[in-house]
């Protein structure tokens, strides 16, 4: 490999998409230039469960500019209703508050919204149940949890391990209902012409969206064209198709040849595009007098919609992190009359590290071992529940380097100018995910230039830049000599941007295509020469357990009189394999840590159980962290070479930053005040009560 190639990976070139974004010329789903578009607005249920008995749209249809009103009795029939979330306007049954009852299409967005407000829908109310708790008698055991992991696991004898332990912790922890709020709302521009459907879509996967929409409409996938060159954030909420895409397609079908734009409002996003389930985690830990774990037990409880199951894998990360001979983990669900939950940044790992990492802090204090040292003492030699060796595992290195950078050796709690000050730590982990099915092409376009095509997505993470770096490295050329094309189903198939799998999956595919190109055409290709390849199989054959790791450190200040909580300092050190682009990686890690702070201090969707309504359904009342909340946040990583994960040696950086952050903040708050918070978010009333 030449010196030139060594400079490609690990460099931080200017973002390819940067100039277009800062000048406002990057086309998002609602910005696409289409001729004479019309606009759709939604009519939604204010009842959590019931039956639509009548719908009067006469006043709406009388408005000048209204073109159509779609409702269950006058909407196109879908070919498939197997996915209840996408079965829009196909039934009179109402299954959750906010479900779409009708769609109004008009020549301007203002007229569409006004007309939607004039539609009178009557829903006969049925008794609903939206109360989530871990002590319900009707909790269900899912067949599998998200990611395909086993619902329950058991190794050894947990009860014996706890009975024989010198110190134990037996506590219950909870996380809130969280809603994704990417900057760009979920938006679709749909155009139906000549029996084909074109969607300009805000999506994390153009090909996965195409498959879902094609199934709903009974179309061959090649008759659905999805385009998404730029996406304004997703955090998982745009990882699967949601009902707005189907509704836009239905409206366009009713008006052939006319482009229809449908942009969800911020309030509508709280019920139509998924959310992170609230969780309750019953954690039991036991250790000997030296602080070595003898038992780990995590029972996780979440909620799902009655119409479609989604089981957050909350207990799964506890299967990976620490050594203990006796272990168990379980998942149970409450099936409720609520919207369908879905992915949110680091599903499973993010909420699932809160309870165990706070419990570890409690147990470390109980046995008198420093919290960093306690974690190091319980480092496993192999993956605890499978016995597989780790491809690389550098959690200890992260803990030690983080402690050094944070000044952990000088740790103390104290009062300063009316503020109680303390510090805390928590570990992080996230699996290395490979999504199958991607393909890529490499073509020489002449004069030393190459065009690389793959239907990947850039949701703001920097794929336009980092994937071009991978291609340049694999081809042995300069970064400037690669033209990348992504975000379109006209390009070779690509997996969804989710699970921190993008560079691992797409990058492996691009490397395979580059190698195929070099094997066929050598170092002197001619203009027009090209090669195509699919993502190769996992070369390790599943022999290794592959995970990223990290250590999060936090300083917390709690005001003596008011209970106000501030986090003036966050620091994270991560082991994430090879870092393709340090600038982009740091941005992702800082963003994840900031989102974890937001989870710890602010975020909570408040449900009115009488109506099934999330009442704080906008950014005025659903509080998220801002710059003022994170005055000093640092993200670092250790040099890690992992030859087993993929040709680049990457592990993914998009999600691990959020994992562990909330636990580190809670542990720091306890160090400052002596008050142990076990239920998020951390609000001032926890400290005003002064009940440890």
DADAWO-V283093 format. One record per residue. N is the residue number from 1. RES is the residue in three letters. D_FIRST is the distance of its C-alpha to the first C-alpha in Angstrom with 1 decimal. Layout:
BEGIN
N_RES_D_FIRST / N_RES_D_FIRST
END
This chain:
BEGIN
1_UNK_0.0 / 2_UNK_3.8 / 3_UNK_6.8 / 4_UNK_8.1 / 5_UNK_6.3 / 6_UNK_7.2 / 7_UNK_10.5 / 8_UNK_11.2 / 9_UNK_11.9 / 10_UNK_14.5 / 11_UNK_15.9 / 12_UNK_19.4 / 13_UNK_19.9 / 14_UNK_23.5 / 15_UNK_24.6 / 16_UNK_24.6 / 17_UNK_28.0 / 18_UNK_29.3 / 19_UNK_31.3 / 20_UNK_33.0 / 21_UNK_34.1 / 22_UNK_35.5 / 23_UNK_37.3 / 24_UNK_38.7 / 25_UNK_37.4 / 26_UNK_35.2 / 27_UNK_37.3 / 28_UNK_38.1 / 29_UNK_40.2 / 30_UNK_43.5 / 31_UNK_42.4 / 32_UNK_41.6 / 33_UNK_43.7 / 34_UNK_46.1 / 35_UNK_49.6 / 36_UNK_52.6 / 37_UNK_51.4 / 38_UNK_53.9 / 39_UNK_53.5 / 40_UNK_54.1 / 41_UNK_55.5 / 42_UNK_56.2 / 43_UNK_59.4 / 44_UNK_58.8 / 45_UNK_60.9 / 46_UNK_62.5 / 47_UNK_63.5 / 48_UNK_61.3 / 49_UNK_62.8 / 50_UNK_65.4 / 51_UNK_66.2 / 52_UNK_66.2 / 53_UNK_69.8 / 54_UNK_70.0 / 55_UNK_68.1 / 56_UNK_69.9 / 57_UNK_67.8 / 58_UNK_70.7 / 59_UNK_70.4 / 60_UNK_66.8 / 61_UNK_67.3 / 62_UNK_70.0 / 63_UNK_67.7 / 64_UNK_66.8 / 65_UNK_63.2 / 66_UNK_62.8 / 67_UNK_61.5 / 68_UNK_61.3 / 69_UNK_61.7 / 70_UNK_60.0 / 71_UNK_61.4 / 72_UNK_61.7 / 73_UNK_64.6 / 74_UNK_63.2 / 75_UNK_59.4 / 76_UNK_57.4 / 77_UNK_57.1 / 78_UNK_53.7 / 79_UNK_52.8 / 80_UNK_51.4 / 81_UNK_52.6 / 82_UNK_50.8 / 83_UNK_48.9 / 84_UNK_51.8 / 85_UNK_49.7 / 86_UNK_49.1 / 87_UNK_52.6 / 88_UNK_53.8 / 89_UNK_57.5 / 90_UNK_58.2 / 91_UNK_60.7 / 92_UNK_63.4 / 93_UNK_62.3 / 94_UNK_60.9 / 95_UNK_58.6 / 96_UNK_57.5 / 97_UNK_58.4 / 98_UNK_56.5 / 99_UNK_56.2 / 100_UNK_56.3 / 101_UNK_59.8 / 102_UNK_59.6 / 103_UNK_57.5 / 104_UNK_59.1 / 105_UNK_57.6 / 106_UNK_58.8 / 107_UNK_58.0 / 108_UNK_57.0 / 109_UNK_55.5 / 110_UNK_58.6 / 111_UNK_60.9 / 112_UNK_58.9 / 113_UNK_58.9 / 114_UNK_62.6 / 115_UNK_63.5 / 116_UNK_61.6 / 117_UNK_63.8 / 118_UNK_66.9 / 119_UNK_66.1 / 120_UNK_68.4 / 121_UNK_67.0 / 122_UNK_69.2 / 123_UNK_67.6 / 124_UNK_69.9 / 125_UNK_68.7 / 126_UNK_68.0 / 127_UNK_67.6 / 128_UNK_64.0 / 129_UNK_62.1 / 130_UNK_59.2 / 131_UNK_59.8 / 132_UNK_56.8 / 133_UNK_57.5 / 134_UNK_56.4 / 135_UNK_59.9 / 136_UNK_60.7 / 137_UNK_62.4 / 138_UNK_60.5 / 139_UNK_56.9 / 140_UNK_54.8 / 141_UNK_52.0 / 142_UNK_49.1 / 143_UNK_47.8 / 144_UNK_44.2 / 145_UNK_42.7 / 146_UNK_40.0 / 147_UNK_36.6 / 148_UNK_38.6 / 149_UNK_39.2 / 150_UNK_42.5 / 151_UNK_45.4 / 152_UNK_46.7 / 153_UNK_45.4 / 154_UNK_47.2 / 155_UNK_46.3 / 156_UNK_48.9 / 157_UNK_52.1 / 158_UNK_51.7 / 159_UNK_55.4 / 160_UNK_55.7 / 161_UNK_52.6 / 162_UNK_54.2 / 163_UNK_57.6 / 164_UNK_56.3 / 165_UNK_54.3 / 166_UNK_55.5 / 167_UNK_54.4 / 168_UNK_53.9 / 169_UNK_53.1 / 170_UNK_54.6 / 171_UNK_54.1 / 172_UNK_53.5 / 173_UNK_51.0 / 174_UNK_50.7 / 175_UNK_48.4 / 176_UNK_49.6 / 177_UNK_49.4 / 178_UNK_46.4 / 179_UNK_45.8 / 180_UNK_42.6 / 181_UNK_43.0 / 182_UNK_40.0 / 183_UNK_40.7 / 184_UNK_40.9 / 185_UNK_43.7 / 186_UNK_43.2 / 187_UNK_43.9 / 188_UNK_44.1 / 189_UNK_45.0 / 190_UNK_46.3 / 191_UNK_47.4 / 192_UNK_49.0 / 193_UNK_49.6 / 194_UNK_50.2 / 195_UNK_49.8 / 196_UNK_46.3 / 197_UNK_45.4 / 198_UNK_42.9 / 199_UNK_41.9 / 200_UNK_40.2 / 201_UNK_39.5 / 202_UNK_38.4 / 203_UNK_36.4 / 204_UNK_33.4 / 205_UNK_33.0 / 206_UNK_34.1 / 207_UNK_34.0 / 208_UNK_35.8 / 209_UNK_38.4 / 210_UNK_38.9 / 211_UNK_39.6 / 212_UNK_42.1 / 213_UNK_43.9 / 214_UNK_44.0 / 215_UNK_45.6 / 216_UNK_48.2 / 217_UNK_49.2 / 218_UNK_49.0 / 219_UNK_46.5 / 220_UNK_43.8 / 221_UNK_40.5 / 222_UNK_39.6 / 223_UNK_42.8 / 224_UNK_41.6 / 225_UNK_39.1 / 226_UNK_37.6 / 227_UNK_35.9 / 228_UNK_34.5 / 229_UNK_32.0 / 230_UNK_32.9 / 231_UNK_34.5 / 232_UNK_36.3 / 233_UNK_35.5 / 234_UNK_36.5 / 235_UNK_36.0 / 236_UNK_36.6 / 237_UNK_39.8 / 238_UNK_38.1 / 239_UNK_36.3 / 240_UNK_39.1 / 241_UNK_41.6 / 242_UNK_44.8 / 243_UNK_48.2 / 244_UNK_47.8 / 245_UNK_45.5 / 246_UNK_48.1 / 247_UNK_50.9 / 248_UNK_49.3 / 249_UNK_48.8 / 250_UNK_52.5 / 251_UNK_53.7 / 252_UNK_51.8 / 253_UNK_53.3 / 254_UNK_56.7 / 255_UNK_56.1 / 256_UNK_54.3 / 257_UNK_52.4 / 258_UNK_52.7 / 259_UNK_49.7 / 260_UNK_50.4 / 261_UNK_48.8 / 262_UNK_49.1 / 263_UNK_47.8 / 264_UNK_48.8 / 265_UNK_50.5 / 266_UNK_49.3 / 267_UNK_52.4 / 268_UNK_51.7 / 269_UNK_48.2 / 270_UNK_49.9 / 271_UNK_51.2 / 272_UNK_49.2 / 273_UNK_45.5 / 274_UNK_45.3 / 275_UNK_45.3 / 276_UNK_44.5 / 277_UNK_47.4 / 278_UNK_49.4 / 279_UNK_49.0 / 280_UNK_51.2 / 281_UNK_49.6 / 282_UNK_51.8 / 283_UNK_49.9 / 284_UNK_51.2 / 285_UNK_49.5 / 286_UNK_50.9 / 287_UNK_49.7 / 288_UNK_51.2 / 289_UNK_52.5 / 290_UNK_49.1 / 291_UNK_47.5 / 292_UNK_45.8 / 293_UNK_46.1 / 294_UNK_48.4 / 295_UNK_48.5 / 296_UNK_46.7 / 297_UNK_48.5 / 298_UNK_47.6 / 299_UNK_49.8 / 300_UNK_48.5 / 301_UNK_50.7 / 302_UNK_49.8 / 303_UNK_51.4 / 304_UNK_50.7 / 305_UNK_52.5 / 306_UNK_55.3 / 307_UNK_54.1 / 308_UNK_50.4 / 309_UNK_48.8 / 310_UNK_45.8 / 311_UNK_45.3 / 312_UNK_43.1 / 313_UNK_41.3 / 314_UNK_42.7 / 315_UNK_43.1 / 316_UNK_39.7 / 317_UNK_37.7 / 318_UNK_40.4 / 319_UNK_39.3 / 320_UNK_35.9 / 321_UNK_36.4 / 322_UNK_38.7 / 323_UNK_40.0 / 324_UNK_43.7 / 325_UNK_45.5 / 326_UNK_47.6 / 327_UNK_46.2 / 328_UNK_47.3 / 329_UNK_46.3 / 330_UNK_48.1 / 331_UNK_48.2 / 332_UNK_51.3 / 333_UNK_52.0 / 334_UNK_54.9 / 335_UNK_55.3 / 336_UNK_56.9 / 337_UNK_58.0 / 338_UNK_55.0 / 339_UNK_52.1 / 340_UNK_49.1 / 341_UNK_46.6 / 342_UNK_42.8 / 343_UNK_39.4 / 344_UNK_39.1 / 345_UNK_36.0 / 346_UNK_35.2 / 347_UNK_38.1 / 348_UNK_39.4 / 349_UNK_37.2 / 350_UNK_38.6 / 351_UNK_42.3 / 352_UNK_41.8 / 353_UNK_40.4 / 354_UNK_43.4 / 355_UNK_46.2 / 356_UNK_44.4 / 357_UNK_42.8 / 358_UNK_46.2 / 359_UNK_47.8 / 360_UNK_45.5 / 361_UNK_46.5 / 362_UNK_50.1 / 363_UNK_49.7 / 364_UNK_47.9 / 365_UNK_50.8 / 366_UNK_53.4 / 367_UNK_52.2 / 368_UNK_51.5 / 369_UNK_47.8 / 370_UNK_45.5 / 371_UNK_43.7 / 372_UNK_40.2 / 373_UNK_41.2 / 374_UNK_42.8 / 375_UNK_39.6 / 376_UNK_37.7 / 377_UNK_40.5 / 378_UNK_40.1 / 379_UNK_36.4 / 380_UNK_36.0 / 381_UNK_34.1 / 382_UNK_33.4 / 383_UNK_34.0 / 384_UNK_37.8 / 385_UNK_39.2 / 386_UNK_36.8 / 387_UNK_35.9 / 388_UNK_32.2 / 389_UNK_29.7 / 390_UNK_27.7 / 391_UNK_24.0 / 392_UNK_24.0 / 393_UNK_27.1 / 394_UNK_27.3 / 395_UNK_30.6 / 396_UNK_32.0 / 397_UNK_29.3 / 398_UNK_30.0 / 399_UNK_33.7 / 400_UNK_33.5 / 401_UNK_31.2 / 402_UNK_33.3 / 403_UNK_36.5 / 404_UNK_35.3 / 405_UNK_34.4 / 406_UNK_37.5 / 407_UNK_39.8 / 408_UNK_41.1 / 409_UNK_42.7 / 410_UNK_45.2 / 411_UNK_46.0 / 412_UNK_49.6 / 413_UNK_51.7 / 414_UNK_54.2 / 415_UNK_56.3 / 416_UNK_55.7 / 417_UNK_57.9 / 418_UNK_59.0 / 419_UNK_55.5 / 420_UNK_54.6 / 421_UNK_51.0 / 422_UNK_48.8 / 423_UNK_45.3 / 424_UNK_43.6 / 425_UNK_40.5 / 426_UNK_39.2 / 427_UNK_36.2 / 428_UNK_34.1 / 429_UNK_32.3 / 430_UNK_30.8 / 431_UNK_29.4 / 432_UNK_26.0 / 433_UNK_27.2 / 434_UNK_25.7 / 435_UNK_27.8 / 436_UNK_28.0 / 437_UNK_28.5 / 438_UNK_25.8 / 439_UNK_24.5 / 440_UNK_22.3 / 441_UNK_21.9 / 442_UNK_19.2 / 443_UNK_20.8 / 444_UNK_19.9 / 445_UNK_22.7 / 446_UNK_22.3 / 447_UNK_21.4 / 448_UNK_17.8 / 449_UNK_18.9 / 450_UNK_18.4 / 451_UNK_20.9 / 452_UNK_20.2 / 453_UNK_23.4 / 454_UNK_24.5 / 455_UNK_27.9 / 456_UNK_26.7 / 457_UNK_28.8 / 458_UNK_28.3 / 459_UNK_31.3 / 460_UNK_30.5 / 461_UNK_27.5 / 462_UNK_25.0 / 463_UNK_23.5 / 464_UNK_23.5 / 465_UNK_20.9 / 466_UNK_18.9 / 467_UNK_18.5 / 468_UNK_17.4 / 469_UNK_14.6 / 470_UNK_13.6 / 471_UNK_13.8 / 472_UNK_11.8 / 473_UNK_8.9 / 474_UNK_9.4 / 475_UNK_10.1 / 476_UNK_7.3 / 477_UNK_10.4 / 478_UNK_12.6 / 479_UNK_14.8 / 480_UNK_17.8 / 481_UNK_17.0 / 482_UNK_17.5 / 483_UNK_21.2 / 484_UNK_21.9 / 485_UNK_25.2 / 486_UNK_26.7 / 487_UNK_30.2 / 488_UNK_32.1 / 489_UNK_33.3 / 490_UNK_32.9 / 491_UNK_29.2 / 492_UNK_27.7 / 493_UNK_29.1 / 494_UNK_27.6 / 495_UNK_28.9 / 496_UNK_30.8 / 497_UNK_29.4 / 498_UNK_30.9 / 499_UNK_30.5 / 500_UNK_27.4 / 501_UNK_25.6 / 502_UNK_24.3 / 503_UNK_20.6 / 504_UNK_20.7 / 505_UNK_22.4 / 506_UNK_21.4 / 507_UNK_17.7 / 508_UNK_17.6 / 509_UNK_19.4 / 510_UNK_17.2 / 511_UNK_14.0 / 512_UNK_16.3 / 513_UNK_17.4 / 514_UNK_14.1 / 515_UNK_13.2 / 516_UNK_16.7 / 517_UNK_16.4 / 518_UNK_13.5 / 519_UNK_15.5 / 520_UNK_18.6 / 521_UNK_17.8 / 522_UNK_14.6 / 523_UNK_13.1 / 524_UNK_16.7 / 525_UNK_18.6 / 526_UNK_22.1 / 527_UNK_23.7 / 528_UNK_25.0 / 529_UNK_22.5 / 530_UNK_21.8 / 531_UNK_21.0 / 532_UNK_22.4 / 533_UNK_21.6 / 534_UNK_23.3 / 535_UNK_22.2 / 536_UNK_21.4 / 537_UNK_23.8 / 538_UNK_23.2 / 539_UNK_21.3 / 540_UNK_23.3 / 541_UNK_26.5 / 542_UNK_28.2 / 543_UNK_28.1 / 544_UNK_27.1 / 545_UNK_28.7 / 546_UNK_26.3 / 547_UNK_27.5 / 548_UNK_26.7 / 549_UNK_29.2 / 550_UNK_30.6 / 551_UNK_33.6 / 552_UNK_35.9 / 553_UNK_38.3 / 554_UNK_41.2 / 555_UNK_44.1 / 556_UNK_47.2 / 557_UNK_50.5 / 558_UNK_53.6 / 559_UNK_56.7 / 560_UNK_59.7 / 561_UNK_62.3 / 562_UNK_60.5 / 563_UNK_57.8 / 564_UNK_55.2 / 565_UNK_51.7 / 566_UNK_48.8 / 567_UNK_45.3 / 568_UNK_44.3 / 569_UNK_41.0 / 570_UNK_38.3 / 571_UNK_35.1 / 572_UNK_32.5 / 573_UNK_29.6 / 574_UNK_27.4 / 575_UNK_24.8 / 576_UNK_23.0 / 577_UNK_19.6 / 578_UNK_16.6 / 579_UNK_17.9 / 580_UNK_16.2 / 581_UNK_18.6 / 582_UNK_20.8 / 583_UNK_23.5 / 584_UNK_24.0 / 585_UNK_23.8 / 586_UNK_26.4 / 587_UNK_28.6 / 588_UNK_28.6 / 589_UNK_29.5 / 590_UNK_32.1 / 591_UNK_33.5 / 592_UNK_33.8 / 593_UNK_35.5 / 594_UNK_37.9 / 595_UNK_38.8 / 596_UNK_39.5 / 597_UNK_41.8 / 598_UNK_43.5 / 599_UNK_44.1 / 600_UNK_45.5 / 601_UNK_47.9 / 602_UNK_48.7 / 603_UNK_47.8 / 604_UNK_50.5 / 605_UNK_51.8 / 606_UNK_55.6 / 607_UNK_57.3 / 608_UNK_61.0 / 609_UNK_62.1 / 610_UNK_65.2 / 611_UNK_63.4 / 612_UNK_59.8 / 613_UNK_58.6 / 614_UNK_55.8 / 615_UNK_57.8 / 616_UNK_55.2 / 617_UNK_53.2 / 618_UNK_51.9 / 619_UNK_49.9 / 620_UNK_53.2 / 621_UNK_54.0 / 622_UNK_50.8 / 623_UNK_49.4 / 624_UNK_45.7 / 625_UNK_44.0 / 626_UNK_43.7 / 627_UNK_42.3 / 628_UNK_45.5 / 629_UNK_44.9 / 630_UNK_41.5 / 631_UNK_42.0 / 632_UNK_39.1 / 633_UNK_36.2 / 634_UNK_32.9 / 635_UNK_29.9 / 636_UNK_27.3 / 637_UNK_24.7 / 638_UNK_23.4 / 639_UNK_19.8 / 640_UNK_19.4 / 641_UNK_16.8 / 642_UNK_18.1 / 643_UNK_16.2 / 644_UNK_19.3 / 645_UNK_19.9 / 646_UNK_17.3 / 647_UNK_13.7 / 648_UNK_13.3 / 649_UNK_15.6 / 650_UNK_18.2 / 651_UNK_22.0 / 652_UNK_23.7 / 653_UNK_25.6 / 654_UNK_28.3 / 655_UNK_31.1 / 656_UNK_30.8 / 657_UNK_32.1 / 658_UNK_35.5 / 659_UNK_35.9 / 660_UNK_37.9 / 661_UNK_38.8 / 662_UNK_42.4 / 663_UNK_43.1 / 664_UNK_41.9 / 665_UNK_44.3 / 666_UNK_47.1 / 667_UNK_46.6 / 668_UNK_46.7 / 669_UNK_49.8 / 670_UNK_51.5 / 671_UNK_50.6 / 672_UNK_52.2 / 673_UNK_55.3 / 674_UNK_55.9 / 675_UNK_56.0 / 676_UNK_53.8 / 677_UNK_52.8 / 678_UNK_51.9 / 679_UNK_52.2 / 680_UNK_50.0 / 681_UNK_50.1 / 682_UNK_51.1 / 683_UNK_54.1 / 684_UNK_56.7 / 685_UNK_59.4 / 686_UNK_57.6 / 687_UNK_58.3 / 688_UNK_61.7 / 689_UNK_63.0 / 690_UNK_61.8 / 691_UNK_61.6 / 692_UNK_58.9
END
